[in-house]
């Protein structure tokens, strides 16, 4: 049952994909006109009833992934209960700085972004593609176990991360393992009520408001004694779920509050990046002297690529046992900061930190456009926060494009 401890009576509601849900009268609104819950409609959900949304997804068979406090950070993980959400917690972020602390209120989503992204659930750090075991003179081959993942529901996706998922759809969307996880994904977005110290989504036109790519979008309202959620329907799947929740239509005052919250968040951005002509400007400055300045600070640790929600590079590993009777092929995350990333006959192509950082930034902000028609950065700020030496992509891009240096130093490594 959804959202009640002592049900009175119940009925069956069939969703648009043919699945049956059983709801109690306690949480069931007037469902005779489900067309009222059309895409774009907005509804008010009391804070105490947020659990009904969480439980509805579980009842539909979804594994719910959401933010939670662990290892002194707010990260994403499978959740069994709404109590696992980081209620009353926030973050302090700046270049090479991250700390969580208690808030003065009980906001469920009063933070920006932690070190993890949703990428790790759609394209895991390690993924077994197949395994083979010797059986006499032959081998028995089994494919990977991606099907065991089941249907996923992302609970609390920021607008910048929605943009990142859309980019991954373009870049790796045809990958079968990715497609299996992506198909059937249910997304509950959350509009940001405060910006982090390294956020610059406004510059990248990816936030702070979720405008597409979600099934339901929440705005958490904390205004005096008021604490509730305004929910926007983004798809028919979302309409099916919200039709079973104890909601009422949002009024003009509610919508005005949402606009005020979004506007206030946009004004709090910790960083800015001028994207007008940025891709061509980066391409025209591949021999800028500032690359050397960055190289003196860069540790080539790859932290920026690990926390980035759009970096997608991987490598293959074959793992065998000592008897030679069993072997597995795994796909694992890789980074363009690794020497082995460009290893070819004779050694690595990019041996200097200058060339590797230049490859990362120029791909993210320039050549990504040539490949995929969009920038590869969504302005989440994770790379700035989690760089051990505080290298700031917004500052480096500005320095590199401030003055063109078209002369080529042929002695410089490519």
C-alpha positions in Angstrom: 0.0 0.0 0.0 1.1 3.5 -0.6 1.5 6.1 2.1 -0.8 4.6 4.7 -0.4 2.4 7.8 -4.0 1.3 8.2 -5.8 1.1 4.9 -9.5 1.2 4.8 -10.3 -0.1 1.3 -8.5 -0.1 -2.0 -8.9 -0.3 -5.7 -6.8 -1.2 -8.7 -5.5 1.5 -11.1 -4.0 0.4 -14.4 -1.2 2.6 -15.7 -0.6 3.5 -19.4 2.0 0.8 -19.8 -0.5 -1.9 -18.5 0.8 -2.3 -15.0 -1.6 -2.6 -12.1 -1.3 -0.5 -8.9 -3.4 -0.9 -5.8 -4.2 2.3 -3.9 -6.1 3.1 -0.8 -8.8 5.7 -0.3 -6.5 7.6 2.0 -4.1 8.6 -0.8 -6.4 8.3 -3.8 -7.7 11.6 -5.2 -10.5 11.8 -7.7 -9.2 9.7 -10.5 -12.3 9.8 -12.7 -10.6 12.4 -14.8 -6.9 11.4 -15.2 -6.6 13.8 -18.1 -6.3 16.6 -15.5 -2.8 15.3 -14.8 -1.6 16.3 -18.3 2.0 17.1 -19.2 2.8 20.6 -18.0 0.2 20.7 -15.2 1.4 21.6 -11.7 0.3 20.3 -8.4 0.9 20.8 -4.7 2.1 18.0 -2.5 2.4 18.3 1.3 5.8 17.5 2.7 4.3 14.8 4.9 3.0 13.1 1.7 6.4 13.1 -0.1 6.7 9.5 1.0 3.7 8.6 -1.1 5.6 9.5 -4.2 8.7 7.5 -3.1 6.5 4.5 -2.3 4.6 4.7 -5.5 7.8 4.3 -7.5 8.8 1.3 -5.3 5.3 -0.2 -5.8 5.8 0.1 -9.6 8.9 -2.1 -9.2 11.5 0.7 -9.6 14.9 0.6 -7.8 14.9 4.2 -6.4 18.3 6.0 -6.6 18.6 9.3 -4.7 20.9 11.5 -2.7 22.0 10.5 0.8 24.7 11.4 3.3 27.6 8.9 3.3 31.4 9.2 3.7 31.1 12.9 4.7 29.5 13.8 1.4 26.1 13.9 -0.2 26.2 11.2 -2.9 23.7 9.1 -4.9 22.8 5.5 -3.9 19.9 3.1 -3.9 17.4 4.1 -1.2 15.0 1.9 0.7 13.2 4.8 2.5 12.6 8.5 2.2 14.3 8.8 5.6 17.6 8.2 3.8 17.4 11.6 2.0 19.8 14.3 3.3 17.1 16.2 5.1 18.5 19.2 6.9 21.9 19.0 5.3 23.7 21.3 2.8 27.2 21.7 1.3 29.9 24.3 1.2 31.8 24.3 -2.1 34.6 26.2 -3.7 37.7 25.4 -5.7 39.2 22.3 -4.0 36.8 22.7 -1.2 33.9 20.5 -0.1 32.2 20.2 3.2 28.7 19.2 4.4 27.0 20.9 7.3 23.6 21.1 9.0 21.1 23.6 7.8 18.8 25.7 9.9 15.7 24.0 8.4 14.6 20.6 7.3 14.9 21.0 3.6 15.2 17.6 1.8 17.1 19.1 -1.2 18.9 22.1 0.3 22.2 21.3 -1.4 23.7 21.4 -4.9 25.8 18.6 -6.2 28.1 16.1 -4.5 31.0 14.2 -6.0 28.9 11.5 -7.8 26.7 11.8 -10.8 23.9 9.7 -12.3 26.4 8.6 -14.9 27.6 5.8 -12.7 24.2 4.1 -12.7 23.8 4.4 -16.5 27.4 3.7 -17.4 29.0 2.0 -14.4 32.6 2.4 -13.4 33.1 -1.3 -14.0 30.9 -3.5 -16.2 31.3 -7.1 -17.2 30.5 -7.5 -20.9 30.9 -11.3 -21.0 32.7 -14.2 -19.4 33.8 -17.6 -20.7 34.5 -20.9 -18.9 36.3 -23.9 -20.3 34.2 -27.0 -20.6 36.3 -29.9 -21.9 37.6 -28.8 -25.3 35.1 -25.9 -25.7 34.2 -22.7 -24.0 30.8 -21.8 -22.6 30.2 -18.0 -23.0 27.8 -15.9 -21.0 26.9 -12.3 -21.7 27.0 -9.6 -19.0 24.3 -9.3 -16.3 23.0 -5.8 -17.2 19.5 -7.2 -17.2 19.7 -7.8 -13.5 19.8 -4.0 -12.9 16.0 -3.8 -13.3 14.1 -0.6 -13.8 15.6 2.5 -12.2 14.0 5.7 -10.8 16.3 8.7 -10.3 14.9 10.7 -7.4 16.2 14.3 -7.2 17.9 15.1 -10.5 19.2 18.6 -11.0 18.7 20.5 -14.2 22.4 20.4 -15.1 22.4 16.6 -14.6 19.3 16.3 -16.8 21.3 18.1 -19.5 24.2 15.7 -18.8 22.0 12.7 -19.3 20.7 14.1 -22.6 24.4 14.5 -23.7 25.1 10.9 -22.8 22.0 9.8 -24.7 23.7 11.4 -27.8 27.2 10.2 -27.2 26.6 6.6 -26.0 22.9 6.1 -26.4 23.4 3.3 -29.0 25.5 1.3 -26.6 23.3 -1.7 -25.7 24.1 -1.8 -22.0 23.5 1.9 -21.7 20.2 1.6 -23.7 19.0 -1.2 -21.4 19.4 0.9 -18.3 18.1 4.1 -20.0 15.0 2.5 -21.4 12.3 2.6 -18.7 14.2 5.1 -16.5 11.8 7.2 -14.4 13.2 10.7 -13.5 12.0 12.8 -10.7 13.8 16.2 -11.1 14.4 18.8 -8.5 14.6 22.5 -9.3 17.4 24.1 -7.4 16.5 26.4 -4.5 20.1 27.5 -3.9 23.3 27.4 -6.0 26.6 25.9 -5.0 29.8 27.9 -4.8 31.1 26.4 -8.1 27.9 26.2 -10.0 27.6 28.0 -13.4 24.6 26.3 -15.0 23.1 29.7 -16.0 26.1 30.4 -18.2 25.6 27.0 -19.9 21.8 27.4 -20.2 21.2 24.1 -18.4 19.6 25.3 -15.2 18.7 26.0 -12.5 15.1 25.0 -13.6 14.4 21.6 -15.2 12.6 22.3 -18.4 12.7 18.9 -20.2 13.8 15.3 -19.8 11.9 14.4 -16.7 8.7 12.6 -15.7 8.1 14.7 -12.7 9.8 17.9 -11.5 9.7 19.0 -7.9 10.2 22.5 -6.4 10.7 22.5 -2.7 9.0 25.5 -1.1 10.3 26.7 2.3 8.6 30.0 3.0 8.1 30.9 6.7 6.1 28.1 8.2 5.3 26.7 4.8 7.1 23.6 3.6 5.7 21.7 0.7 6.4 20.7 -2.9 5.1 22.0 -6.3 5.2 19.1 -8.8 5.2 19.6 -12.6 4.2 16.7 -14.8 6.7 16.0 -17.6 5.4 12.8 -19.2 2.5 10.4 -19.3 4.4 8.1 -17.0 4.6 11.0 -14.6 0.9 11.6 -14.9 0.2 8.0 -14.1 2.1 8.3 -10.9 0.9 11.7 -9.7 -2.7 10.7 -10.3 -2.4 8.4 -7.3 -0.9 11.0 -5.0 -2.7 13.2 -2.5 -2.3 16.4 -4.5 -4.3 19.6 -5.2 -3.8 21.9 -8.2 -1.2 24.6 -7.8 -2.6 28.1 -7.7 -1.2 31.4 -9.0 0.5 32.1 -5.7 2.2 28.7 -5.7 3.5 29.2 -9.3 4.8 32.7 -8.3 6.8 31.2 -5.5 8.4 28.7 -7.9 9.4 31.5 -10.2 10.8 33.5 -7.3 12.9 30.5 -6.1 14.3 29.8 -9.6 15.1 33.5 -10.1 16.8 33.7 -6.7 18.9 30.6 -7.4 20.0 32.0 -10.8 21.3 35.1 -9.1 23.4 33.0 -6.7 25.7 31.4 -9.2 29.2 30.9 -7.9 30.8 31.1 -11.3 30.2 32.4 -14.8 31.5 31.4 -18.3 30.9 33.3 -21.5 30.0 30.7 -24.1 29.5 33.2 -26.9 32.0 32.0 -29.6 33.8 29.9 -26.9 34.3 26.8 -29.1 36.0 28.7 -31.9 38.0 30.8 -29.5 39.4 27.7 -27.8 40.3 26.2 -31.1 42.1 29.3 -32.1 44.3 29.3 -29.0 45.7 25.8 -28.8 49.2 27.2 -28.6 48.3 29.8 -25.9 51.0 30.2 -23.3 48.5 29.8 -20.5 48.4 26.0 -21.2 51.9 26.0 -19.7 50.6 27.8 -16.6 47.9 25.2 -16.0 50.4 22.4 -16.6 52.5 23.6 -13.7 49.5 23.1 -11.4 47.7 20.1 -12.9 48.5 16.7 -11.2 46.9 14.8 -14.1 45.0 12.8 -11.4 41.9 12.5 -13.5 39.5 13.7 -10.7 37.8 16.1 -13.1 36.9 13.3 -15.5 35.7 11.0 -12.8 33.3 13.5 -11.3 32.2 14.9 -14.6 28.6 13.8 -15.5 29.4 13.7 -19.3 32.9 12.3 -19.6 32.4 8.9 -21.2 35.8 7.4 -22.0 36.4 3.8 -21.2 38.9 1.0 -21.8 38.6 -2.8 -21.9 40.2 -5.2 -19.5 40.5 -9.0 -19.9 40.7 -10.8 -16.6 41.7 -14.4 -16.4 42.3 -17.0 -13.6 45.6 -18.7 -13.1 44.3 -22.0 -14.4 43.3 -20.5 -17.7 39.8 -22.0 -17.5 37.9 -18.8 -16.9 38.1 -15.3 -18.5 36.1 -12.2 -18.4 36.0 -9.0 -20.4 35.2 -5.8 -18.5 34.6 -2.2 -19.6 36.0 0.3 -17.0 36.1 4.0 -16.9 39.2 5.6 -18.3 40.6 9.2 -18.4 42.3 11.3 -21.0 44.7 12.3 -18.2 46.1 8.8 -18.1 49.4 8.1 -19.9 48.0 4.8 -21.1 44.9 6.5 -22.6 46.9 7.3 -25.8 49.3 4.5 -25.6 50.3 3.2 -29.1 53.2 1.4 -30.6 56.2 3.3 -29.3 54.6 4.8 -26.3 52.0 7.4 -25.3 51.1 10.2 -27.6 50.4 12.8 -24.9 53.2 12.6 -22.5 53.0 16.0 -20.9 50.4 17.4 -18.4 50.1 20.4 -20.8 48.9 18.2 -23.7 46.6 16.1 -21.6 44.8 19.1 -19.9 44.6 20.9 -23.2 43.0 17.8 -24.7 40.4 17.6 -21.9 39.4 21.3 -21.9 39.5 21.8 -25.6 37.4 18.7 -26.2 34.9 19.7 -23.5 34.5 23.3 -24.7 35.3 23.1 -28.4 35.7 19.9 -30.4 32.7 18.3 -28.6 30.6 20.8 -30.6 32.0 19.4 -33.8 31.3 15.8 -32.7 28.0 16.1 -31.0 26.6 19.6 -31.7 26.8 20.8 -28.2 29.3 21.7 -25.5 30.4 18.9 -23.3 30.0 20.9 -20.1 26.8 21.5 -18.2 28.0 23.9 -15.5 27.7 21.6 -12.5 31.0 22.8 -11.1 32.1 19.3 -9.9 35.5 19.5 -11.7 36.3 22.8 -9.9 35.3 21.5 -6.5 37.1 18.1 -6.7 40.3 19.3 -8.4 42.9 18.8 -5.6 44.7 22.0 -6.6 41.6 24.0 -7.4 42.0 24.4 -11.2 38.9 26.3 -12.3 37.6 25.5 -15.8 35.8 28.9 -16.0 38.9 30.8 -15.2 41.2 28.8 -17.4 38.9 29.1 -20.4 38.7 32.8 -19.9 42.5 33.2 -19.7 43.0 31.0 -22.7 40.5 32.9 -24.9 41.3 36.4 -23.6 44.0 37.0 -26.3 44.7 34.9 -29.4 48.2 33.6 -30.0 48.1 32.1 -33.4 51.8 31.6 -33.9 52.7 27.9 -33.6 55.6 26.8 -31.5 56.7 23.7 -33.4 58.9 22.7 -30.6 55.9 22.4 -28.3 54.5 18.9 -27.8 51.2 18.3 -29.5 
